[in-house]
Amino acid sequence: MERVRGVSRRSWLSLASLLLVWLTGCATPKGPQIPPTDMQQATEPYPPDQLVSVGIARFESDVEKEEGLEEQHSNVDIRKAELEFMPYHLKSTLENSGFWGQVRVVPPESSGMDLSLRCTVLYSNGERLKLRAEAVDSLGFLWMDRTYHERIEKEDYPDAVAGDRDPFQDLYNAIANDLAAVRRRMDALNVRQLRRATELKFAAELVPDAYGEYLREEDGQVELLRLPAEDDPLWQKVEQISGRNQIFFDALNASYEPYYLQIWQPYLDWRRYNLIEQVSLREAKNRGMQQALTGALLIAAAILLEVEGVDNTDTLRDVLVLAGSQVVINGVNISKAAVVHEETLKELSDSFSSDARSVRVELEGQTVKLEGTVEEQMAQWRDLLRRVVEAEQAEEVFEE
C-alpha cells in the first residue's frame, strides 16, 4: 500500500468516511421526556374535616448568577419572574384536581398548612423545563422528592390557555398526580392527626411558652405528645389567630393572581420565541460546523491528489480547493448568523422583568400594609399576630 507522509491512502479514505458519517448523522440528542400526562381528578369531594391544605413556597433556582443563566439562554429578570409564575400555576393545577383543601402560594418555611411543597428550577428556557419537587407534611413525613424534566416543541405552544393550560402542563400534571397518589392512601385518622399537628406547630410558634411542650421535633419528624383541651380559652384564641393567618395567605395570593394573569402572555411569547431562536441557533451552528468540516475534507482531498502526484487531476484538484474554500466561507457566514440569534435571545430576555408588590390585610378592623419580599411580609405578619395574642392575654390578666 502506497503511503503519503506516513499516512496510507486507505487511512485517508477511512478518515474521510468517518467524517462524512459524522457530518450526516450528527443530531441533537433527546433528553428525558415526560409522556403526555392527563391530570387525575378526585371522583368525589372529601368532607370538610378531611381536606388537606397545601402551601407552595415561592420556587427557588439552581442558578442565580447571570453567567449561569446565559447558558440556559435566560437571565436574572426572567428567572425571578418564573419563580413566582410557576408556583401559582402549580397551585391552579392542584386546585383543579379536586384532591385538596386550601392551596396557597406561601413564603418559604411557613407554618399553618398541612403539606409544604418546595420546588427548585434546575433548567428553564422555553424548550426544556426541569424541576425538583419536594413535599413534606406537618408531621415531617416526606411525600415525594423527585426531578421532573420535559422537553417540548414549538407546536405545543398553540395549545396553551391563559390561566389553565401551560405548554409544560404535562410536567405540572405529573407533580399533581404524584401528590394525589399519596393523598389517596391516607385514611381519616391519618388526616386528623396531620391537621392537628399543623395546628399545634402553629400554636407553638405563636405561643411557645404555652404549647411548646405539646410536641417534640427530632430529625425533622414531629411527635404529638399531648393535645390541648377543647375548652382551653387560650387554645380557642390560637385557633382564631390561625384563621387570621389564612387571611394573610389569601391576601398574598390575591396579589399573585393579577400578576400571574398579566405576565402570562408575555412570558408565553418569550418562551415560544426563545425556543424558536434556540432551534435556529442550534441548526445554524450545526450547519456551520458541518460545512467547515466538509470544506476542510475537500481541501484535504485536493492536497492528497497533489502529494500523490496523480496524473490529469489538475482541474479536479482546483475544483476541490475552490469548493472546499467556499464551503468554509459559508460556514463562517452561518456562524455569524448564529451570533445574531444569540443577540436576539438577549434582547428578548432583557425585555422581561418582574416588580415587587405590597400586600394589604385586614386585622382587628384595621388595614395593615405589608411591604418587601414575601419573606419580609411574612415576618411582619407573624410579629403582628404575636402582638395580638400578647395584648389579649394582658387584657385578660388585667380583667382578673
N, C-alpha and C positions, 0 to 999 in steps of 0.2 A: 504494500500500500504506500503510495507516494505521500510525503509529509510536507507541510508548509510551515516553516519556522517552528518545528516541533509539534505541530498540530495536524492531524490527518484530515483528509477531505471528509472521511466518514464522521469524524468528530464535529467538523463544521456543520455537516448536514444534520447530525443529531441535535446539535445546539439550535440550529435554525428550526427544526421540527418542534423542539420543546418550547421555543419562544412563540411559535405560531399557535401551538396548542394553548399556551398560557394566555396569549392575546385574545384568542377567540372564545376561550372558555371561562375567563375570569368574571365573576359576578359578585355582587354584594350579598353576603350570607344573610339568611333569615334568622332573626332572633327568636327566643321563646315566645310562644303565642298563646294567649287565652282564646279558647274556641268561642264561637257565638254562644252567649250565655243569657238565657231568659231569667228574669228575677222571679224567685219563688214567692208566692203570695200566701198569707195565712188563710186557711179555709174558713175560719170563723173568728170573730174578735175575742180577745181574752177579757175576762171580767176585770173591773177596775182594780181590785186588790191583787191581781196577778200581772199587772203591767210593769215591765222593767224599763226604767229610764236609761237613756244613753247620752253621755256627754262626749262630744267630738272636739278634741283640742285643736287649736289652730295648728295646721301642718308645720312640720319642721323641714329643713332642707339639708341634704347630704353635702351640698356645695353652697357656700356663702360668698366666696370671693369671685370677683369679676372674671379672672382668668380661667377659673374652673368652669364657670357658666358659659364662657365663649366656646369651649369645646362642645357644649351642647347646643350651640347657636342660640343662646339666650343671654339674658343679662340680669342684673340685680333687681331692677324695677319690675320686670316680668315675673321673676321668681317670687317677689314679695306679694304681687297680686295673686299668683297661683296659690300661695299658702293660705289665702283667705277665700278664694273662689272654690277650691276643691273641697274643703270640709263642708261648705254649705251645700254643694251639690250632693255630697255623700249623705248629708242629713236628709235632703229631699228624697233620695233613693231609699233610705231606711224607712222613712215615714210612709212611702208608697207601698212598702212590703206588707204593712199591717201587723207586724210581729211585736211592735214596741209601744211603750207609753210615750212620754215626752222624749223627743230627740232634739238636743240643743248643741250649737257650737259654743264651747266654753273656753275660758282661759286655761292654760296648762296647770296641772296639779289642783284642779278644782274639786271640791267635795260637794256632796249633795245630789250626785247622780249614781245610779246603781252600777252602771257599766261605763268605764272610761276607755275611749278609743283614741289611740295616738298613731299618726301616720307620718312617715318621712318620705319626701320626694327624692328619689335616687336619680331619676332622669326624666326630663320632660322637654320636648322640643316640637310638638305638633305631629310628629311621626311616631314617636315612641313615648310611652308613659310607664314608668317603673316606680312602684310604691312599696314601702314596707309598712304593714299594718299590724299593730299590737293592741289587743283588747284585754283588760284586766278588770275584774269586778271589785266591789267594795270589800269582799272577804279576802281579796288578794289572789283569787284563782285566775290563772291565765287561760283565757278563752281561745286565743289564737295568736300566733306570731309568724306571719307569712310574708313573702315577697310576691307581688303581682306585677306582671310585665305584659304589655300589649303593644303591638305594632299595627298601625292601620294604614290604609291607602287613601288617596285624595277622594276616591269615590265614596268614602264613609261620611264625608262632611255634609253632603246634602240631606242626609237622614237626621241631622241634629235638629232638636226642637228646643227653643229657649225655655229654660227652667224645667225641662222634662228629660230630654234625651241628649246626652253628651256624645261626641264622636267616640270616646273611650267608654261608653256605657257598659260594655261587657265586663270591663275591669271593676267598675263600681258594683255591678250586679253580682260579680263573684265574691266580693267582700261581704255584701249583704247576705248572700246565700250561706256563706261560711258561718256568719254570726247566727243566722236563723237556725242552722243545724244544731248549734249548742243550745239555743233557747228551747227548742222543741224537746230536748232531753231533760229539761227541768220540770219537776213536779211542783205542786202548790206549796209544799213545805219548804223546798229549796228557795222559792221566790220570796216567801215571807221572811225567811232568815236573811236573805240578801237585802231586802228592803229595810229590815230592822238594823242591820249593820250599817247601811247608808245613813240612817237617821242618827245612830249613836256616834258615828265618826264625825258627823257634822256638829253634834252637840258637844262632843269632847273638844273640838277645835274652838267652839264658841265659848263654852263654859268649862274649861279644863278642870277647875277645882271641884266641880260638881259631878262631872261624868267621865273624867279621865281614867277612873278605875273600873269602869264598866266593861272595858275591852282591853285586850292585850294584843300588841302587834310585834311579831318577831319574824325576821327574814321575809318581810313582805306579806306574810299571812296574818289575818285578823281573826282573833278568837273572842267570841262574846262570853264574858264572864258572868254577867247578870243583866237583868232588864229593869228599867225603872217602873215604878208603879204607875198605872194608867191615870190615877188621880193625883199624881205628883204635880203641884202647881208650876214648879219650875220647868218640868218636862213639857207641860202643856204650852208654856211660853216659848220653849225651844221649838216645838212643832209649829207654832205661829211664825216664829222667825224663819224657820225652814221654808214656809210658804212665801215669805217675803224674799227669800233668796231666789226662788223661782222667778219672782218679778224681775230681778236683775237679769237673769238668763233670758227671759222673754224680751226685755228691752234691748239687750245686746243683739239678739237675733233679729229683732225688728230693724236694727240699724244695718245688719248684714244684708237683708233681703233686697232693698233697693239698690245697694251697691252690686250685689250679685247679678241682678237683672240688668243693671246699667252696663256692666263690663262684659256681659255675655257675648254680644255681637262683636265688639272689637277684639275680644280675646279669641273668639271663634275664628274671625278673619285672620288674626295674626298667626294662629296655629296652622290654618289652611295654607296661607301664603308661605309660611315658613317651611311646611312640608314640601310644597312645590319647588321652592328655591333649593332646598336640600337635595331633592331628587335631581334637579337640573345641575346643581353644583357637582354632585357625585358623578353624574353621567359625563359632564364636561371634563372632570379630572380624569375619568377612565379613558375617554376618547383621547385626551391629550397625552396620557401615558402610553396608550396603545399606539398612537400614531408616531410618537417619538421613538418607541422601541422598534416599530416596523421600519421607520426610516433608517435607524441605525443598522438594522438587519440587512436592508437593501444595499447600504453603503458598504457593509462588511462583505456582502456577496460580490460586489464590484471589485473590492480590494483583493478578494480571493482569486478572482479571474485574472487580475493583473499580476499578482505574485506567482501564480502557477503558469503564467505565460501561455494560456490557451489561445490558439490562433483564431482570427476572424471574430473577435469578441469586442472590438473597439466600440462599435455602435451600441451593442448591448450593455457594455460597461458604462458608457456615458449616460444611457437611459436610466440605468440603475442608480447612478450617482445623483442625477437630476431628480429622479422620482423620490429617492430617499431624502434628499435635502428638502424637497417641497413638503414631504410628509412631516419632517421635523418642524418646519416653519409653521405648518398648520397646527401642530401640537402646541407650539408656543402661543399661537393666537387663541386656541381654545383655553389654554391656561389663563390668558388674560381675561377671557370671558368668565372663568371661574372666580377670579378676583372681583369682577363686577357683581357676581351673585353674592359673594361674601359681604360686599358693601351694602347691597340691598337688604340682606339679613340684618345687618347692624342698624340700618335706618328704620326698619320695621320694629326692631327691638327697642330702640331709643324712643320710639313714639308712644310707648306704653308705660304707664306708671300708676301707682295707687296712692290715695290720700288717707291721712289719719282722720278718724271720726270721733266725736264725743257721744256720750250716751246720757239720756235724761231718764231718771227713775223716780217714781212716786214713793215716798217713805214718810210715814207718820203725818200724812196730809200736806207734805211739802215736796216740791220738785227738787231733786238733787241732780246736779250736773257732774258727771264723771269724765275726766279727760285723760289723755295719754294713751299708752299702749293698753291692750286688753288686760295684760298682767297688772299694770298700774291701776287700772279701773277696778279690777277685782280686789286688790289690796285696799283701795279706798272704800269699797263697798263693805268688805269684811270689818273694817275699822268702824264704820257707821253702825253695823249690826251689833257689834260688841258694845258700843256706847248705848244703844237702845236697851240691851239686856241689863247692863250695869245701872242705867237710870231707873228701870223698872224695879230692880232689886233694891236699890236705895230708897225708892218711894215706898216699897212695902215695909222696909225696916223703919222708916220714919213714921208710917201709919201705926205700926205696932207700939 
